[in-house]
């Protein structure tokens, strides 16, 4: 308790320093006046009484200093002195200070930018969603082709049978044709399970989310929750929006809710504009009604683990349920399983695709920070030569080497703190830079914003401290190691530096060159790989070939109307001057998509009991191979 009272007394004295000084002066003045009055009563003159009182009272300055020491925190006072002195030194050399801060800002800002991308894309990719640390992505597996989707009946069975999960949700991204009078535009939307908003903890600012009954009934619930941006841009913040209709894929949908600002859905890379319930799947996902077909695998989704459940325990339980389903439904589930992924490894959105890119970016920016620190360390070492006289004088009057070391490190901390502030501004400017790597798809622009939250701020502060040690420690140690006698002799002889400092500077230059060389080699290899990719034949012609896309299913076309539209469009395009040929395909080159066939039988080959031979395929129209410049080894192309 005594130590606690002393600490509280010191903290109180630090916080009310002005009042403390006034109280101390008043008390000393009171006691001194009392002593003078006593001396006057003894018959002394005014001058004699004051002199005697001062003599008996002792040194006033020493008393004040002793009192201050008992009511202050010396370490904080020393630090504050160092900070003020450091700022004075920076103001004396504004050009040098600006150069150092600029170098460090580039290094710290690059790291903060990548940290914000990792935070906003991999670790906490879904703004406003609660308990993301317990969420995992769920996807199906296929022994033959690897990853696969999950069917709706399997999803329902997982939801009913698993006990280690708080909830399962479905989120299937889809392109939507949004009609506005005689105009139409493509918008990203999601087909979701009815519990989607409730599980995520996202509450609409107007209206409601989906109800459990809206998961069932074929096309029975044409309702939608719209995004905040859609409500603001298209409906101009209309407070009476609930109950109005919006044409989606050629069908009117009643707007039942407006999502809160900042919620973009749960598919990294796209900001969803609409959400529709699973019962409307057929209107937004090609291939017919799939909610009753266990063999139709179209679901992507997420799970939330119960508190305290590990990923291994969850995987074991859901795999056991998948094995039971494989046994109960061999016709559709043979060779099928399910796998859980942490959010940063989600395989069905851009999080998994960007993981290697962000890993490389992190390695590069760490190298940039090291180069910046080596450069600044060299600059500070040169600057230290100019402060040699100052350090010599401070040592000669009794300053400790540890005190000098702390002073120099404090100056470095001030520089890195200023750079960290600039780096955070730079990171905020670069939040959407990754969009340049992923152009618009299907007419829909991508969104990959970084997230600057308290975790990024903590990491930036850590980088600030580490960089202070990296660039400030060597110059500080070298400066504080001045031999007083040798320094005085060197100054009298006009010697500026020594061999040791030259070696240190050479070492720092070597570090800069080595790190820069590594980055240059990496950049060179990247350019070489890019050149090889550009010069590699993909197996089809890349010259004079243009692609475009149209979603007839989303526009409500049936099979016959679709065929008529395709034939008519091909005829019109081929009639355009300069067009040699035109063709349709389900997937364009470099779309990185595939369709797997149903199990196939190969003459003369007997598959194993747990094996299902399948083949990836693409649906194409007449003249596709000749249009793409793909040669035929034998046979002919399709015809109308």
N, C-alpha and C positions, 0 to 999 in steps of 0.2 A: 504493500500500500504506500510505503514511503517513496519508493521509486516512481510509482504512478503519480503521486502528488507532485514530485519534482518535475516529471515529464509534463504534466498538465500546466504547472507553473511556467515552465520554459516555453511551451506552445502559446500560452496566454500572453507572455511577454513579447513573443515574436509577432503575434497578431495585433497587439495594441502597443506597438513600440512608441508612438507619439505620446500617448497618454502616460506610458510608463516613465518617459523622460520628464514630463511635466510633474508627475507625482513625486519623482525622486528630487527634482529641484525644489519643490515646495517643502518637502520634508527636511532636506538639508538646510534650507533657509530658516525653517522654523526652529530647528535645534540650535543653529548658530545664533539666532536672535535671542533665544532663551539664555544661552551662555553669555552673550554680551550684556543682557539685562542684569544677570547675576553679578557680573564684574562691575557694572556701574553702581550697584548697591554697595559693593565693597569699597567704593571711593575712587575707583579708577576713572581716568578721563575717557572720552569717547574713543580716541585713537588707541589708548592703552587697552581698553576693554576689548576692542575688536581684534587687536594683535594677539592678545592672550587667548581669546576664544579660538582664533584660527590655529594658534600653536597647539592648544589642547585638543582641538578637533582633528587635527592631522591633515594629510593631503586630500583635498576635495576630489581631485581628478582620480586618484587611486581608489577612493571610496566608490565613486561612480562606476569605474571600470569593474570593480569587484561585484557591485550590485548587478551590473549588466550581465556578467558571466553567469550569475545564479538565476537569471530570468531570460535566458536566450538559448538557442541551439547553435553552438559554434560552427558545426559542419554546414548548416544551411547558410549561416552568415558568410562563411568562407566561399561557399558556392556562389552566393549572390554577388560577392565581390568579384569573383572570377568571371561571372557572366557580364557584369557591367564593364569590366576591363576588356573582355573579349569584344564586346560591341564597339568600344572605343577604338580598338585596333582595326576592326573591320572598316569603320568610318574613315580612318586615316588612309586606307588603301582600297578605295571603292572599285577600281578597275580589277585589281587582283581578286578581291572578294567576289565580284560578279563572275569572273572567269571560273573560279572554283565552284561556285554555286551552279553555274550552267552545266559544267561537266558532271557534277553529281546529280543534277536534276534529270539529265538524260538517262543515267544509270538507274537511279531510284524510280523514275517515272516509267521506264520500260518494265521494270519488275512489278511495279504496282499495277500497270495495265494488264500484264499477264495474270497476276493474282486475281484481278477483278474478273477476267474472262473465266478463269478456273472456278471461281466462286459462283459466278452467274450462269455458267453453262454446265459444269460438272457437279459441283458439291451442293449447291442450293439453286437448282435451275428454275424453280417454279415460285415466283413471287406470290405472297399472301397465303401460300399453302402451309398448313401447320404440320409439325412433326415430320419434316422431310428426312430427318436422320433415321427414321424407322421405315421409310418407304423403299421398296425394291421393284424393279421392272420384272414382269413375268412374260415368258415367251415359250412357245412349244418347241420340241425337238423331234427330229426325224433321224432314225439310224442311218438312212441312206443319204439324205441331202443336208443333214445338219440342222440348222435352225428352221423353225416353222412357226406358224401362228397357232392359235387355240380356237376350238369351236365353241359356240355359245352353250350347247349342252354340257360340254366339259367344264366350262367356266362355272355354270350353275352347280355342278357336282363338287368342284373345288370349294366353292363358297359354302356349301352345306356340310362338307365332310371335314374340312381343316379346322383345327381348334387353336392353333398358335397364331392366327392372324386376326387382327381387328376387322379387316375388310378387304374385299377385292373390288377393283373398279375396272371398267372397260373404257378404252379411249382409242378410237379408230379414226385417224385423220383422213379427210376426203376433200377433194376439190368440189366446190359448190358453184352453180350458176345462179347468181343473184340478179333478178330481173327488176328493172326500174322503168316502167313504161315500155318504150320500144328499144331500150338499151339493156345490155346484159354485161356483166363482169364476173370474173372469177374471184372467188373468195375462199380462203381456207376455213374449213369447218371440221367438227368432230362429232362422230356418232358415239355416244357415251351411255353407260349404264345409269339407271335412274338414281342411284346413290352417289353419283359422281361429286356433286357440289357438297353434299353433307359430309362425305368422308374426307374431302380435302379441307373442310372447315372454311369454305368460301361462301359467303352469304350475299345473294343479289341485293343491290341497293334499291331496286324496285322489283315488285312482284315476288316470284318464288322460283325455286329450282324444280327439278322433276320429282314426280311422285312414283312410288313403287309400281303402281298399276300401269304406268306408261312404258314399262319394259315389255309389255305383252300386248298381243293383238296386231296382226299383220297390217301395217300402215294405218293403224287405228288412232294414232295420237300425233297429228301434224302440228306440233308445238315446238317452240324454239326459245332458247335463252340467247340474247345477243350480247356482244361485248360492249364495254364502255365506249370504246372508240367509234364503233358503229352507231351507237345511240347518239354520240356527240356530233359525228360528221354527217350522217344521213338523216337523222331525225331531230337534229338541232336541240338536244337535251329536252325533248318533249316529255313533261311529267306525266302526260296521259298516254304514254306509249303502250302500256299494258292492255292487251286485248286487241290491238291492231294487228294486221296481217302483213306478211312479207312473202313474196314469191321466191321459193327456193327450189331449184331444179324443176321449174314449171308447175309447182304445186303450192298453193297458199298455206302458210304456216302462221299460226297465232303466236304472237310474242307474249310470253308469260313472265319473263324476267330480264333484268339488265345486270350483267356481271360488274363487280366493283372495278374501279380504275386501277390499273397495274396488274390485273390478272389476265394472262395470255393463254391459259390452257396448260396442258402437260405434254406438249410435243416441242422439244427444243428446236428452235430454228424458225418456227412460224408462230405468228400471233393470231390465234383463232378469232374469227368474227362471229361465228354461230356455233351453238351446240344443239343437237337434236337427240331424242331418246332412241334407245336401241330398237324399239318397235318400228322405227322408220328406216331401218337399215336398207331395205330393198330399194328405196328411192335414192340412196346416196352411195351404195356400193354395188358394182355390177355383179351379175351372176345369180340373180334371183333371191328369193327369201331364204335366209340361212339360219334363222333362230331355232329351227326344229331339225336341222341337218347336222348330225354329229360329224360327218365327214367334211363339212365346209369349214375350213380353217381360215378365219379372217380377223380374229380378235388380237389386239395388242392391249396390254393393260398394266396395272400396278397393284401391289399389295402393300398393306401396312402391317408390320409385325406388332404383336403385343409387347408391352413393356417387359424387358428382360430376356426376350427370346433372341437367340443368336441366329445368324444367317444359316449356319450349318443345321441347326435344329429345324428351321423352317423348310429348308431344302429337303431334308430327310422326310418330313411329314408329307409335303406335297408330292414328292416322288413316289411315296407309298400309295397315295391316292391315285396317281397316274398309272401305277402298275395294276391296281385293282380295276381301273377302267379298261386297261388293255386286255385284262382277262375277261371282263364282262362283255366287251364290245370288240372282239377280234377283227371284225370286218372293217372297221373304221379306225381302230386305235392300235393295231399291231405295229410295233416299232415306234410308237409315239410316246413321248415323255414331256416333261416340263422343266424349265430351268429358271432360277431367280438370279437377277443381276443387280448389283448396286447401281444407284442412279448414274454415277459417272461412267458406267460401262454399258448403259442401255443400248442394245444392239439395233433397235428399230427406229431410232431418231438420230439427230446429228450429234448427240453427246458422244456416243461410241465412235462415230466417224471422225470427230475432232480431237479425240483423246491423243493420238500420236502427234497431231499438229501442235497441240498445246504443250505436249511434252518437249518437243523440239524447240518451240518458242521459249519455254522456260529455261532450257539449257543455254540458248543463245543470249537471253537477257542477263543471265548470271555472268556469262563471259563479258558482256558489255559493262556490267557493274564492276567486275574485277579490273577491267582496263581503265575505267574511269577512276577507280580508287588508286591504281598505280600511277596514273597521270597526276592526280591531285597530290598524292604523297610526294612525288618528285617536285611539284610546284612548292609545296610547303617546306620541303628540305632546302630548296633554293632560298625561299623566304627566310628560313631559319638562319642562313649565313648572314643576312642583313641585320638580324636581331642578336648577333653574337655579343655585341657590346652590352646590350641591355641585359642579357642573361648573365654575363660576367659580373656586371655591377650588382645585380640582385643576389648572386652567390656571395660576392665579397661582403655584402652587408648582412649576411646571415640567413638568407632564404634557403630552405631545404630543397634538395633535388626532387623529393616527392612532391613538394609544393609546386615546383616548376612544371613537373610532369602533369599534375592535375590542371594547372592553368592552360597548358598547351592542348590537352585533351578537351577541356571545356570549350576552347576556341574552335576545335574541330567539330564538337557536337553542335555548336551554334551554326556552323556552315552546313552540316548535314541536315539539321532541322529545317533550315530555310529551303534546302534542296528537296527535302521530303514534302514540304508544303507545295512547292512547284511541281513535284512529281505527281502528287495527287490531282492537281489541276490538269496535268498532262494525261493522266489515266482517265479522267472524266471526259476529256476531249476524244480519247481513243476507244471509248466504250463500244462503239458500233463499227470499229474498224474491220472486224472479222467478216462482216457482210460482203466485203470486197472479194473474199475468197469463195463465196458461194452465191453465184448470181441467181436472179429470179428463176423460179421453176414453174412451168405451167402458167405463166403470167402472174404469179404471186410472188411478191417481194419477200425476202427472208428478213428475219430480225434475230440478232444474236447479241443483245446488250450485255455488257459486263455489269457486275453488281458491286458497288462500292458501299460496303457496310462496315460494322465495327470490326469484323474479322480482317478485312483488307486493311483497315486503319492500324490494327495491331501488327499485322505483318509489315506494313510500311514503317512503323515505329521500330520493329526489330531490324529491318534492313538499315534503318537510319543508325542504330547503335552499332551494328556489325560494321557498316561502312566507316563509321568514326574510328573504330579500332583498326580497320584495314588501312585507311589512308593516314590516320593521325598518330598511330603508335610509333612507327619507325622514326619519323621526324622528331616526335616528342622525346623519345629515348635518346636519340643522337644529340639533341640539343641539351638535354638535362645532364648528359655525361661529360660536359665541359670540364676539363682539368683547369682549375683556377690559375695556377702558376703558369702553365703552358699558354693559357689563353691570354694572360696579361703580357707575357713575353711576345706572343705572336702579334698582338695588337700593336705593341711598340715597334715591331719589325715590319708591320704592314702586311702580315700574312692573313689571308682571308679564310682559307679552309685547309683541310688536311687530307691525307691519303684515304683515311677511313671513310670520310664523307663521299669522296669520289667513288669509292667502291660501292657504297650504298646506292648512290645515284645510278651507277652503271647497272647494278642489280635490278633496280626498279625499271630502268629502260628495257632491260632484257625481258622482264616479266611482261611489259606492255607489248613488246615485239612478238613474244611467244604466243600470248593470248590472241593478238591480232592475226597472227599467222594461222592459228587454228580456225578462226572465223573465216578468214579468206579462203582457206582450203575447203571448208564446208560450203561456202558460197560457190566456189568453183565447181565442186562436185555436183551441187544442185543444178547449176547451169548446164553442166555436161549431161546430167540425166534428163533435163528438160529438152535439150537438143536431140538426144537419142529418141525420146518419146515423139518429138515432132517429125523425126525422119523415119520412124518405124511405120511400116504399112499395117493398118488395122484390119486388112482383109477386104476392104471396100473402098470405093472412091471417096475422097474428101474434098475434091475440087468441084465447084459449081453445084454443090448439093445443098439445098435449103430444107429446113424442117419446120413444121408448125403443128399445132395440136388442136383438137376439137373434142369436146366431151358430149356425145350425143345421148348417152344414158342420163347424164345430169339434166339434159334438156327435155327428157321425157319421151324420147324416140323409142318405138318398139323395133323388133328385129327387121320386119319388112320395110319400114320407113327408113331405118338406118341403111339398109342395102341400097335403096333407091337414092338416098342422099349421097352415099359414097360414089355410086356410079355417075350421078349427075355432076358432082364436084370434080371427079377425075376428068371427065370429058371437058369441062369448062377450063380447068387448069391447063390441060394439054393443048387447048386452042389458043392459049396466050402465046404471043410471039416470043421466040427464044427458048421456050420450054421444049425439051426433047422428050421427056417422059415423066410420069408421075405415078405414085403408088401409095397405098395405105399400109400401115403396120401397127400392131398393138403397142409395140415398144420401139422407140427410136434408138439409134446407136448411142452409146455412152449414157443411157438412162440408168444403168446399174440396177436394173430390175430383172426379174425372171419369173416364169410361171412353170410350175412342176406338174407333170402329167399324173394321171391316176396310175396305179401299179400296172406295169406292162409285162407281157410274156415274151420271152425270146426263144425262138426255136432252138432246141438242143441244149438249153441252159436250165438247170434245176436250181432255183434259189433256195437258200437256207430257210428254216422255219420262221426266223425273225427278220427275214430280208424282204423288202418290197422294192424291186427295181422300178425306178422312175426316170424320166427324162425332162430336162428343161426345154421349153419351146417358146416360140413367138408366133403370133397370128399375123399373116401377111396377105396382101392382095395381089392381083395379077400384075406382072411386070416389076415386082419389087426387086428381084435379083438383078435384072438388067438396069434398072434405075440406079441402084446402089453400086453397080459395077462389080458384082459378085459373080465370078464365072461358075458355070455348071460343068461338072465332070461328065455327067451323062444325063439323059432324060430331058425334060422340058419344065417350063414354069407353069404356074396355075393360070387358068383362063376364066373368063366370066361364065 
